[in-house]
Structure formats: C-alpha cells, structure tokens
Amino acid sequence: MTHATHAPALPDVILEPIVRLALLEDLAPAGDLTSDSAIEPDAKMSAEFRAREPGVIAGVDAARLALRLLDPEALLTVERGDGANVAAGDRIATVTGLARSILMAERTMLNFMGHLSGIATLTRRYVEAVAGTSARITCTRKTTPGLRALEKRAVRLGGAINHRYSLADAILIKDNHIAAAGGVGNALSRAKAQGGHMRVIEIEVDTLQQLAEALPLSPHCILLDNMSLEQLREAVAMTAGRAILEASGNVRLETVRDIAATGVDVISVGALTHSARRLDLGLDVT
C-alpha cells in the first residue's frame, strides 16, 4: 500500500534551470554519442522504473521534466509518485517513446530520483522514530549547492518540515553572531530593533546560562545546541512554553527519540540532506 505525503510541486521556473544544467552536464558538447551511433533515429522503446529496495519516492517531477525537455512526445506514466512508499521490485513509472531520447534522459532521471528518494527515505525513518511525541523533525541548510529547493521538498515528502531556505527567510543568531555582537543580549536586542515585526527571530544557545539571558528578550525560537538530555529537559522547564525550542547537534536515528521525549518542539537533522544514501532505483527495458 502506498502512502503519500503532500508537498506542492516546484514550479517549472525553479525546476527547469536545475534540470537543464543536469542535462547539459551529461550531453555537452555533442549529445549522446553511444545512442546516436548504435540506435536508429526512429527506433521506439518502452521501459520501467523500478525500486531495487524499499523506500520513499521523490524526484519524479524532475525526472519528468528531464524527459520532456529532450522529447516532448515521450510519455511517462507514473504509478507511484512523489511521497509514495515502495517495496523492492515495485514499478514506479513506465516510459515510452523514441529510444534515443529515453536513453539520453535515463541517467539524469535516475540521478534525481535516486538522490531525492534517498533523502525522503531517511527523513521518513526519523519521522517514524519520533512518532507519538510532540516533536517535529526539520532539515537544515546543509544541502547540495544548486539542489536546495529539490532537497527541501524531498524532506517534506518524507514527512518532516523545512527550516530556512536561505539567509533571507528569518533571523537566526548563531554562536559566531553572538561573539561578533558582544553577547546574547546585544545580538537579540539589535535584531529585534532592526528586523521588523514580520521577521521571526531565533537564537542559538550552548548553555542554560545563555538560555536564561535570552528568555527575557522574547525570541520566537531558541536553538539548543549540543545539549545533553538532562540539559534539554531543564531548558524545556525553564522556557515553559515562552518560545519554540529546537534541539540540534549530532542527532542520530538511535538518539532522536530520547531527544524528542525531553519535550522540545523541533529537532533539526543536518544528515537528512548531507548524508542520505541514494535509493537504489533502476530502468529496465520491457
């Protein structure tokens, strides 16, 4: 049985430059020498994308666009789309059209789907690990340059939420900002004065003393960096709902549920995007 997590498709104006660059990387400067040499121009073929292992699918939108850019007449019929659970051997989609076009697009399509499905799959494991708690899993900006929009969407397809997309999304005062500003109070006070009423302000604290300094200044969110479980529980008690609490730092699958049980609201996991293993998918000619 498939299970889909909703995440709106990226508009083509965002997706197309990324996909075009991937195709250019594979086809420049002279196209597909192998297909052009070995296959007749009008030869047709049909093939199936299948999962070689269980996981959560993502990247079908990018794969579809890659095929369409090379051959608008080729047909991709999706059976298990973005957000779907698959088992080993499940058919994800079928593709029919000119053989040259399909083979030119094959690796780019699989690269997008394998990489993004790996992120969605790992994310789903973290989400399932904290099921039944009040904590939510989020990603970070530790993404692949150029692929952030796709990777962030894959995280959502895995059931988690997104952190900032860019430095312009919100004010996040980290340890280096605090050091440069001359302390927690200085950094927060200036941010509140400069940021405007529409800007969310989050501050990172490494100690409970810094947390105590931050709370009277009413930040929207407080990032508890690399704190022990005992410190996290104490931070939750000290905050008493006055700010959203985000736990971060060296979060692993085997530790994430214990972190969630401390009562924090959000757990950020850089590994979702920087360390996810790609899901093994393949294209088989039928």
PyMOL commands that set and color helices and strands:
alter all, ss='L'
color gray80, all
select helices_A, chain A and resi 12-27+33-38+60-70+99-129+148-157+175-181+184-195+208-217+229-239+256-260+271-274
alter helices_A, ss='H'
color red, helices_A
select strands_A, chain A and resi 44-51+55-56+75-78+85-86+91-98+136-138+171-173+201-205+221-225+244-248+266-268+281-285
alter strands_A, ss='S'
color yellow, strands_A
deselect
rebuild
show_as cartoon
